[in-house]
Every structure is written in structure tokens, then in C-alpha cells.
Amino acid sequence: MGIEFLVRVRRVTLALTVPAALAGAVYGGLPFGLALTLGALWSVGNILFLEALGRLLFAGRLGRTPQMRDVAAVLGGVPVLLAGGWAVLASGLPLVAATLGFWILFAVVVLKGLGLALARALDFATGRSCEKPRDAVRRPLPSRRAQGITGWALVAVLAGGMVLWAMASPKAGAPAPDGPVAAAESGAASETAAEGAHAGGHPEGVPELPTIPGVLAKLLPAAAWAQGFFLWENLFYALLAGAFLVVGVRLAFARPTLVPDRPQAAVELIAQGAYDFLTGTFGPEMARYVPFVGSLFFYILTMNWMGMVPFFKAPTSSLNTTAAMAVVVFLYVQYTAVRQQGLLGYLHHMAGSPTDAIGWAVAPVLLPIEIMGELIKPISLAARLFGNIFGEDLLIAVFIGIGAAIMAWQPVPVGFPIHVLFMFLGLIMSAVQALVFALLTAVYLYMALPREHEEEPHGAGSGAQPAHA
């Protein structure tokens, strides 16, 4: 255990501090959330001091030279911690909140200790042993260090946001403005809020879970950038989903090897699965469209699942996002049809592919029907995905509200988690909707191929090849 145990405790404490501080700011006010954050940071500073002290003590026993950063942390840690504790106590912030933040670390220690004790008891009862080689000064891996840096960054951003809100908010006890100017300002603020709710993708009055742009817009009502950020939150989360996929794939193939590691093997397995599924279902001629259809599926899946993450939002719950993707699919299908069939062949296909006099006679009737059908396809794609994801988010938000109402008789900032079951259902339905969107796109692309491809029979999922004469 040793120092590695302290490192794990510190990571978990940082991870729990972010939602705890946000909940404290929402339910207890800005001073409560800020005091809770500072108390948690002070306890994390104590554990950092203990880590540095432990590394110095074990370094001599193992014959290693103490590092200067550990020496500096031990020598400067005591006065810094004393000054920080005094500043928290003298700041006038709620002492109860600071104490709660301070006890987050101790709660993590207790829970982790109980977990280790139960694991050892289970090992003893089953006759197994999970002992690992002792390494008292084992350093965190780079990925773990990156997680720690991310946690610190989140805490710093949260604390900075609270400070900005404190600076922008009116002083407590200040008289409320009155008169026609104040009425005009309040009316403008109401209009801005209504526009924000409308641009956020949800009609006014519909329950919606809090998001990062929404929290910032509420904390900083006078900041134009916060209101603009809230207006464009769907675009922000859509770009975030794309960046997540791009960065994840780039990291997986940062150093490609002949014998792939786990990230590279996972990405290769996913890509091969998408290739086998499309070519086995529609035939080998669909191999060139695997990147487009596969990227579309995983992009939509990521956006759908983002709605299950606290303070995130599924961009596909906005009709603007789904309509944009449907338009892209429509244009790509038409481009593929013209490129594969030629302009005359495309028009001939839209007219019903007439081959005799009767076919050419009914072509003027079939042409507008085919055009209408092509225009309806993107509308159905956009409406289906939007309706299902919007309904999932609405259902989860409603049951979170019901859970909060159940616990309203107690002064606690949490509700009864009756929404958890619907979140699991939402994960499954989100994957199904992403698959439906991608499969329909593949069907439209397959129908856009020349006539000889459309007549070739392919068993769904069997990979049947066309018969040769």
C-alpha cells in the first residue's frame, strides 16, 4: 500500500471535490461551494505533504538520492498549510462547508480502507492471495499523472468560476433597482433567457438537466461570453464529441506497432468489425463507404451518450444538430449517385429506370415522386434521431426531479436515484438510434449505386457474393 495508497486517495478526493463543490454552489450558494472547495484543497495539500515526506524517508532506506522537489515540499509545506488554513478560517466563509470539504479526504480513506479490508477477508476466505511486490516509492504512470493534472485543472476552473461569479454578483443586502430603467433591464434579461432556452434546443418550460454552459450563464448573468456560450452549447458539445474521437484515435495510433497494444488493438478491432458488418450485409462494393458510415455511427453514439454524463448534454437532442447531419448525408448520397451513375444515369434512375414505352410514359409521374422521396429521407433521419434522444433526456430529467421531490422533506442536496434504471435504458436506446441512423445511411448509399449492384443478392450478415455466370 504505502505511498501508492495516498496517491489513489488524492485522485479520488479531487474527482469527488468537483461534483461536491458544484452541488454546494447550486444548493447552498456561492460562499458554501467556495468554502467546500477550499477545505477539500487544504486536505489535498496535507496529503501531498505526507507523500513527499514518505518519499524522503523511504529514499534513504532504498539507497536513493532524495529529490529536490520533495525536500522543497516538506520544508515549505508546513508554513503554506498553516497560512492556507488561517486564510480559510479568516475569510468569513461558512465553516461548516469548509469542514465538509476537509472531510471528503477522510471519507475516501475510510471507504478505501474498508474496501481493502473486505478484499483481504475475501482472499482469506477463498484461500487466494492478491499480494503484490512492495514498492514503497512507486511513481504514478504518465496516464495517472495526466488524470491528476486534469483533476487539478477542473478544481482550478471551478474555483475561478466561483470567484468570477462573486465579483460579478451584486452585494448581499444591496437595494434592488426600481423604476422604468430597471423594468427595461429585467425585460431584456428575460428575453435573453428565453432566447437562450430556445437556442439550447429545448422549448421553454421543458425540464432540462444542468450543463456547464447553463451553469456559467446562471452564475454570470451579466457576462456576454457566458450567455453566448450557453446559446451555442449544442455546437460546443458536438465539437467536443468530435475532438474526443479524433484525439482518442490519434493517441491509440501515436506509436503503431506490428504487435498492437490495447488501445491500438481496440481501435483496429472496432474498424474491422464495422468493415465486416457493412461488406457482409451489402456486399464488397460498400467497402469504400465504411469510413463515412462508421465515423457517422461512432460520432452519433458519442453525442448520444454525452447526455448521460453529469453537466454534459447530448447535442443530438437538438433538431439543429440532427438536421445538419441529415443534410450532410443527403448531399453525400446525391454526390455518390451522380458520381457512380453519371448525370444522365442519375436522372434515368430518378425517373424509374424506364426501358420501354410504358416506362417512359409514366416517367413524368415517377420523377416528382422520387424527388419527393429523396427530400423526405433527411427529414425522417433528423426527426427520428432528435425525437428519440430528446425523449430520453426529458424522461431522465423528469425522474431526477421526482427523485429530488421524494427527498425534499430532508435538507440534503441529493435526490432518490430512481433515474438510474432509465439511464441504462438510455444507453441501449442511444446505441440503437446511432445504429439505425448509420444503417439507413448505408442503405441510401447502396441504393445510389448503379443498377447492376442493386440487383445483386446479398444475405444480411452472411457476406454472400454475387453469382458469376
C-alpha positions as CSV (number, residue, x, y, z in Angstrom):
1,M,0.0,0.0,0.0
2,G,2.2,2.9,1.2
3,I,2.6,6.0,-0.9
4,E,0.6,4.4,-3.7
5,F,-2.4,4.4,-1.4
6,L,-2.0,8.1,-0.7
7,V,-1.8,8.8,-4.4
8,R,-5.0,6.9,-5.1
9,V,-6.8,8.7,-2.2
10,R,-5.7,12.1,-3.6
11,R,-7.0,11.3,-7.1
12,V,-10.4,10.1,-5.8
13,T,-10.6,13.2,-3.5
14,L,-10.0,15.5,-6.4
15,A,-12.6,13.7,-8.5
16,L,-15.2,13.9,-5.8
17,T,-14.4,17.6,-5.0
18,V,-15.7,18.8,-8.4
19,P,-19.3,17.5,-8.2
20,A,-19.4,18.2,-4.4
21,A,-18.4,21.8,-4.9
22,L,-20.9,22.3,-7.8
23,A,-23.7,20.8,-5.7
24,G,-22.7,23.0,-2.8
25,A,-22.7,26.1,-5.0
26,V,-26.1,25.2,-6.5
27,Y,-27.9,24.2,-3.3
28,G,-26.0,26.2,-0.7
29,G,-24.9,29.3,-2.6
30,L,-21.6,30.6,-3.8
31,P,-19.9,31.0,-0.4
32,F,-20.9,27.5,0.6
33,G,-19.4,25.9,-2.6
34,L,-16.3,28.1,-2.4
35,A,-15.7,27.1,1.2
36,L,-16.2,23.5,0.4
37,T,-13.7,23.7,-2.4
38,L,-11.0,25.4,-0.3
39,G,-11.5,22.9,2.5
40,A,-11.0,20.0,0.1
41,L,-7.9,21.6,-1.4
42,W,-6.4,22.2,2.0
43,S,-6.9,18.5,2.8
44,V,-5.3,17.5,-0.5
45,G,-2.3,19.8,0.3
46,N,-1.9,17.8,3.5
47,I,-1.8,14.5,1.7
48,L,0.7,15.9,-0.8
49,F,2.9,16.9,2.1
50,L,2.6,13.4,3.5
51,E,3.6,11.9,0.1
52,A,6.7,14.0,-0.1
53,L,7.7,13.1,3.5
54,G,7.2,9.4,2.8
55,R,9.3,9.5,-0.3
56,L,12.1,11.2,1.6
57,L,12.0,8.7,4.4
58,F,12.0,5.7,2.1
59,A,14.6,7.1,-0.2
60,G,17.4,6.7,2.4
61,R,16.4,3.1,3.2
62,L,16.5,2.2,-0.5
63,G,19.8,4.0,-1.1
64,R,18.3,6.6,-3.4
65,T,19.1,10.3,-3.5
66,P,16.2,12.5,-2.3
67,Q,14.6,14.7,-5.0
68,M,14.7,18.4,-4.5
69,R,11.0,18.8,-5.1
70,D,10.3,16.5,-2.2
71,V,12.7,18.4,0.0
72,A,11.0,21.7,-1.0
73,A,7.6,20.3,-0.4
74,V,8.5,19.2,3.1
75,L,10.2,22.4,4.1
76,G,7.7,24.7,2.6
77,G,4.6,22.6,3.2
78,V,4.1,23.4,6.9
79,P,4.1,27.2,6.6
80,V,2.0,27.1,3.4
81,L,-0.6,24.7,5.0
82,L,-0.8,26.8,8.2
83,A,-1.2,30.0,6.2
84,G,-3.9,28.4,4.0
85,G,-5.8,27.1,7.0
86,W,-5.7,30.5,8.6
87,A,-6.9,32.2,5.4
88,V,-9.9,29.8,5.1
89,L,-10.9,30.5,8.8
90,A,-10.4,34.3,8.5
91,S,-12.2,34.6,5.1
92,G,-15.7,34.6,6.7
93,L,-16.8,31.7,4.6
94,P,-19.2,29.1,6.1
95,L,-17.1,27.0,8.5
96,V,-19.5,24.0,8.1
97,A,-18.8,23.9,4.3
98,A,-15.0,24.1,4.8
99,T,-15.2,21.3,7.3
100,L,-17.3,19.2,4.9
101,G,-14.7,19.7,2.2
102,F,-11.9,18.8,4.6
103,W,-13.7,15.6,5.5
104,I,-14.0,14.4,1.9
105,L,-10.5,13.1,2.0
106,F,-11.1,11.2,5.3
107,A,-14.2,9.7,3.9
108,V,-12.3,8.4,0.9
109,V,-9.6,7.0,3.3
110,V,-12.2,5.2,5.3
111,L,-14.0,3.8,2.3
112,K,-10.8,2.6,0.6
113,G,-9.6,1.1,3.9
114,L,-12.9,-0.8,4.2
115,G,-12.6,-2.0,0.6
116,L,-9.1,-3.3,1.2
117,A,-10.1,-5.0,4.4
118,L,-13.0,-6.7,2.6
119,A,-10.8,-7.7,-0.2
120,R,-8.3,-9.3,2.2
121,A,-11.1,-11.0,4.0
122,L,-12.4,-12.4,0.8
123,D,-8.9,-13.6,-0.2
124,F,-8.5,-15.3,3.2
125,A,-11.9,-17.0,3.0
126,T,-11.3,-18.3,-0.5
127,G,-7.7,-19.2,0.0
128,R,-6.4,-16.8,-2.6
129,S,-3.8,-14.1,-2.2
130,C,-3.6,-10.8,-4.0
131,E,-0.3,-9.7,-2.6
132,K,1.8,-7.6,-4.9
133,P,5.5,-6.8,-4.8
134,R,6.1,-4.0,-2.4
135,D,7.4,-0.8,-3.9
136,A,7.1,2.0,-1.4
137,V,8.2,4.7,-3.7
138,R,6.4,3.6,-6.9
139,R,5.6,6.6,-9.1
140,P,2.3,7.1,-10.8
141,L,2.3,6.2,-14.5
142,P,2.1,9.0,-17.0
143,S,-1.6,8.4,-17.7
144,R,-2.3,8.6,-14.0
145,R,-0.3,11.7,-13.7
146,A,-2.3,13.2,-16.6
147,Q,-5.5,12.3,-14.7
148,G,-4.2,14.1,-11.6
149,I,-3.4,17.2,-13.7
150,T,-6.8,17.1,-15.2
151,G,-8.4,16.9,-11.7
152,W,-6.4,19.9,-10.5
153,A,-7.4,21.8,-13.7
154,L,-11.0,21.1,-13.1
155,V,-10.8,22.2,-9.5
156,A,-9.0,25.4,-10.5
157,V,-11.5,26.2,-13.2
158,L,-14.3,25.6,-10.7
159,A,-12.7,27.9,-8.1
160,G,-12.0,30.5,-10.7
161,G,-15.6,30.4,-11.9
162,M,-16.9,30.9,-8.4
163,V,-14.6,33.8,-7.8
164,L,-15.8,35.4,-11.1
165,W,-19.4,34.9,-10.0
166,A,-18.6,36.5,-6.7
167,M,-17.1,39.5,-8.4
168,A,-20.0,39.9,-10.9
169,S,-22.8,39.3,-8.4
170,P,-24.4,42.2,-6.6
171,K,-23.5,42.6,-2.9
172,A,-25.8,40.9,-0.4
173,G,-28.3,43.4,1.1
174,A,-27.9,45.9,-1.7
175,P,-31.2,47.6,-2.6
176,A,-32.9,46.3,-5.7
177,P,-33.2,48.8,-8.5
178,D,-36.6,50.1,-9.4
179,G,-38.1,52.4,-12.0
180,P,-38.5,52.2,-15.7
181,V,-34.8,51.6,-16.4
182,A,-34.8,48.6,-14.1
183,A,-38.0,47.3,-15.6
184,A,-36.5,47.6,-19.1
185,E,-33.3,45.8,-18.0
186,S,-35.3,43.0,-16.4
187,G,-37.4,42.6,-19.6
188,A,-34.2,42.5,-21.6
189,A,-32.8,39.8,-19.3
190,S,-36.0,37.8,-19.6
191,E,-35.8,38.0,-23.4
192,T,-32.2,36.9,-23.3
193,A,-33.0,34.0,-21.0
194,A,-35.9,33.0,-23.3
195,E,-33.6,33.1,-26.4
196,G,-31.0,31.0,-24.6
197,A,-33.6,28.4,-23.6
198,H,-34.8,28.3,-27.2
199,A,-31.3,28.1,-28.7
200,G,-30.4,25.4,-26.3
201,G,-32.7,23.1,-28.2
202,H,-35.4,22.7,-25.5
203,P,-38.7,24.6,-25.6
204,E,-39.3,26.9,-22.7
205,G,-40.8,25.1,-19.6
206,V,-39.5,21.7,-20.6
207,P,-37.3,20.0,-17.9
208,E,-33.6,20.0,-18.7
209,L,-30.6,18.9,-16.8
210,P,-28.0,21.5,-15.9
211,T,-25.0,21.8,-18.3
212,I,-21.7,23.6,-18.0
213,P,-22.7,26.5,-20.3
214,G,-26.0,26.7,-18.5
215,V,-24.4,26.9,-15.0
216,L,-22.0,29.5,-16.3
217,A,-24.8,31.6,-17.7
218,K,-26.7,31.4,-14.4
219,L,-23.6,32.3,-12.4
220,L,-22.6,35.1,-14.7
221,P,-25.9,36.7,-15.9
222,A,-24.1,40.0,-16.9
223,A,-21.3,38.3,-18.8
224,A,-21.9,38.4,-22.6
225,W,-19.5,35.5,-23.2
226,A,-21.3,33.2,-20.7
227,Q,-24.7,33.9,-22.4
228,G,-23.2,33.4,-25.8
229,F,-21.6,30.2,-24.7
230,F,-25.0,29.0,-23.5
231,L,-26.6,29.9,-26.8
232,W,-24.1,27.8,-28.7
233,E,-23.9,24.9,-26.2
234,N,-25.1,22.3,-28.7
235,L,-22.3,23.2,-31.1
236,F,-19.8,23.2,-28.3
237,Y,-20.7,19.6,-27.2
238,A,-20.8,18.4,-30.8
239,L,-17.3,19.8,-31.4
240,L,-16.2,18.2,-28.1
241,A,-17.5,14.8,-29.2
242,G,-15.6,15.1,-32.5
243,A,-12.4,16.2,-30.7
244,F,-12.8,13.3,-28.3
245,L,-12.9,10.7,-31.1
246,V,-10.1,12.3,-33.1
247,V,-7.8,12.6,-30.0
248,G,-8.6,9.1,-28.9
249,V,-7.7,7.6,-32.3
250,R,-4.6,9.7,-32.6
251,L,-3.4,8.6,-29.2
252,A,-4.2,5.0,-30.0
253,F,-2.0,5.2,-33.1
254,A,0.6,7.5,-31.8
255,R,3.2,4.7,-32.0
256,P,1.8,2.0,-34.1
257,T,3.5,-1.4,-33.7
258,L,3.3,-4.7,-35.5
259,V,2.0,-6.3,-32.3
260,P,-0.5,-3.7,-31.2
261,D,-1.1,-2.7,-27.6
262,R,-4.5,-2.5,-26.1
263,P,-5.6,0.9,-27.4
264,Q,-4.4,0.2,-30.9
265,A,-5.9,-3.3,-30.9
266,A,-9.3,-1.9,-29.7
267,V,-9.5,0.7,-32.5
268,E,-8.4,-1.9,-35.1
269,L,-11.0,-4.4,-33.8
270,I,-13.7,-1.7,-34.0
271,A,-12.8,-0.7,-37.5
272,Q,-12.6,-4.3,-38.7
273,G,-16.0,-5.0,-37.2
274,A,-17.5,-2.1,-39.0
275,Y,-15.9,-3.2,-42.2
276,D,-17.1,-6.8,-41.9
277,F,-20.6,-5.8,-41.0
278,L,-21.1,-3.4,-43.9
279,T,-19.4,-5.6,-46.5
280,G,-21.1,-8.7,-45.2
281,T,-24.5,-7.0,-45.3
282,F,-24.4,-5.1,-48.5
283,G,-21.5,-6.6,-50.4
284,P,-17.9,-5.7,-51.2
285,E,-18.8,-2.6,-53.2
286,M,-19.7,-0.9,-49.9
287,A,-16.1,-1.1,-48.6
288,R,-15.2,2.4,-49.8
289,Y,-18.0,3.8,-47.7
290,V,-17.0,2.2,-44.4
291,P,-15.1,5.2,-43.2
292,F,-18.1,7.5,-43.7
293,V,-20.7,5.3,-42.3
294,G,-18.5,4.1,-39.4
295,S,-17.4,7.6,-38.5
296,L,-21.1,8.7,-38.6
297,F,-22.1,5.8,-36.2
298,F,-19.4,6.4,-33.6
299,Y,-19.9,10.2,-33.8
300,I,-23.6,9.9,-33.2
301,L,-23.1,7.3,-30.5
302,T,-20.6,9.6,-28.6
303,M,-23.0,12.5,-28.8
304,N,-25.9,10.4,-27.6
305,W,-24.0,9.1,-24.6
306,M,-22.8,12.5,-23.6
307,G,-26.3,13.2,-22.3
308,M,-25.7,10.6,-19.6
309,V,-22.6,12.4,-18.2
310,P,-23.3,15.0,-15.4
311,F,-23.2,18.6,-16.7
312,F,-22.9,17.4,-20.3
313,K,-25.6,17.4,-22.9
314,A,-26.4,15.2,-25.9
315,P,-26.2,17.5,-29.0
316,T,-28.5,15.2,-30.8
317,S,-31.3,16.3,-28.5
318,S,-31.4,19.5,-30.6
319,L,-33.1,19.4,-34.0
320,N,-30.4,21.7,-35.4
321,T,-27.7,19.0,-34.9
322,T,-29.6,16.1,-36.3
323,A,-30.8,18.2,-39.3
324,A,-27.2,19.2,-40.0
325,M,-26.1,15.6,-40.1
326,A,-29.1,14.6,-42.2
327,V,-28.3,17.3,-44.8
328,V,-24.7,16.1,-44.9
329,V,-25.9,12.5,-45.6
330,F,-28.3,13.7,-48.2
331,L,-25.7,15.7,-50.1
332,Y,-23.2,12.8,-49.9
333,V,-25.7,10.3,-51.2
334,Q,-26.6,12.5,-54.1
335,Y,-22.9,13.1,-54.9
336,T,-22.3,9.4,-54.8
337,A,-25.2,8.7,-57.1
338,V,-24.1,11.2,-59.7
339,R,-20.5,10.1,-59.5
340,Q,-21.3,6.4,-59.8
341,Q,-24.1,6.6,-62.3
342,G,-23.3,9.8,-64.2
343,L,-25.7,12.7,-64.5
344,L,-27.8,11.0,-67.2
345,G,-27.8,7.7,-65.4
346,Y,-28.8,9.5,-62.2
347,L,-31.8,11.2,-63.9
348,H,-32.7,7.9,-65.6
349,H,-32.7,6.3,-62.2
350,M,-34.8,9.1,-60.7
351,A,-37.3,8.6,-63.5
352,G,-37.8,4.9,-62.5
353,S,-35.2,3.5,-65.0
354,P,-37.7,3.2,-67.9
355,T,-36.8,0.7,-70.6
356,D,-40.0,0.6,-72.7
357,A,-42.7,2.9,-74.0
358,I,-44.9,2.4,-70.9
359,G,-42.0,3.2,-68.6
360,W,-41.2,6.4,-70.4
361,A,-44.9,7.3,-70.4
362,V,-45.1,7.1,-66.6
363,A,-41.6,8.7,-66.1
364,P,-43.0,12.3,-65.7
365,V,-45.2,11.0,-62.9
366,L,-42.5,9.0,-61.1
367,L,-39.9,11.7,-61.3
368,P,-41.6,14.2,-58.9
369,I,-42.4,11.2,-56.6
370,E,-38.8,10.1,-56.5
371,I,-37.6,13.7,-55.9
372,M,-40.1,14.0,-53.0
373,G,-38.9,10.7,-51.6
374,E,-35.3,11.8,-51.7
375,L,-36.2,15.1,-49.9
376,I,-38.2,13.2,-47.2
377,K,-35.2,11.0,-46.3
378,P,-33.2,13.6,-44.5
379,I,-36.3,14.9,-42.7
380,S,-37.1,11.4,-41.4
381,L,-33.4,10.9,-40.4
382,A,-33.3,14.2,-38.5
383,A,-36.7,13.8,-36.8
384,R,-36.3,10.2,-35.7
385,L,-32.9,10.8,-34.0
386,F,-34.0,14.1,-32.5
387,G,-37.3,12.7,-31.1
388,N,-35.8,9.6,-29.5
389,I,-32.8,11.4,-27.9
390,F,-34.9,14.4,-26.8
391,G,-37.4,12.0,-25.2
392,E,-34.7,10.1,-23.4
393,D,-33.2,13.3,-21.9
394,L,-36.6,14.5,-21.0
395,L,-37.5,11.2,-19.3
396,I,-34.3,11.2,-17.2
397,A,-34.7,14.9,-16.3
398,V,-38.3,14.3,-15.1
399,F,-37.4,11.3,-13.0
400,I,-34.4,13.2,-11.5
401,G,-36.9,15.9,-10.5
402,I,-39.2,13.2,-9.0
403,G,-36.3,11.8,-7.0
404,A,-35.4,15.2,-5.7
405,A,-39.1,15.8,-4.7
406,I,-39.1,12.5,-2.8
407,M,-36.1,13.6,-0.7
408,A,-37.4,17.2,-0.3
409,W,-38.5,16.6,3.2
410,Q,-34.8,16.2,4.2
411,P,-32.3,19.1,3.9
412,V,-30.0,17.2,1.6
413,P,-28.7,18.3,-1.8
414,V,-29.4,14.9,-3.4
415,G,-32.5,13.1,-4.6
416,F,-33.6,9.4,-4.7
417,P,-31.8,7.9,-7.7
418,I,-34.8,6.4,-9.4
419,H,-33.5,7.7,-12.7
420,V,-30.6,5.2,-12.8
421,L,-32.7,2.4,-14.5
422,F,-33.7,4.8,-17.2
423,M,-30.1,5.8,-17.8
424,F,-29.2,2.2,-18.5
425,L,-32.2,2.0,-20.9
426,G,-31.0,5.3,-22.4
427,L,-27.5,3.9,-23.1
428,I,-29.1,1.0,-25.0
429,M,-31.5,3.1,-26.9
430,S,-28.8,5.7,-27.8
431,A,-26.7,2.9,-29.3
432,V,-29.8,1.6,-31.3
433,Q,-30.6,5.1,-32.6
434,A,-27.0,5.6,-33.7
435,L,-27.1,2.2,-35.5
436,V,-30.4,3.0,-37.2
437,F,-29.0,6.3,-38.5
438,A,-25.9,4.7,-39.8
439,L,-27.7,1.7,-41.3
440,L,-30.2,3.9,-43.1
441,T,-27.3,6.0,-44.5
442,A,-25.7,2.7,-45.7
443,V,-29.0,1.7,-47.4
444,Y,-29.3,5.1,-49.1
445,L,-25.7,4.8,-50.4
446,Y,-26.3,1.3,-51.6
447,M,-29.5,2.4,-53.4
448,A,-27.4,5.1,-55.1
449,L,-25.1,2.6,-56.7
450,P,-25.6,1.6,-60.3
451,R,-28.4,-0.8,-61.2
452,E,-26.2,-3.9,-61.5
453,H,-25.2,-3.5,-57.9
454,E,-28.8,-3.2,-56.7
455,E,-29.8,-6.4,-58.4
456,E,-27.0,-8.5,-56.8
457,P,-28.4,-10.5,-53.9
458,H,-26.5,-10.3,-50.6
459,G,-27.6,-12.2,-47.5
460,A,-27.8,-9.8,-44.5
461,G,-24.8,-10.6,-42.4
462,S,-23.8,-13.6,-44.5
463,G,-21.4,-12.0,-46.8
464,A,-22.9,-13.8,-49.8
465,Q,-21.1,-13.0,-53.1
466,P,-22.8,-12.3,-56.4
467,A,-23.2,-15.4,-58.6
468,H,-20.9,-15.4,-61.7
469,A,-22.1,-16.8,-65.0
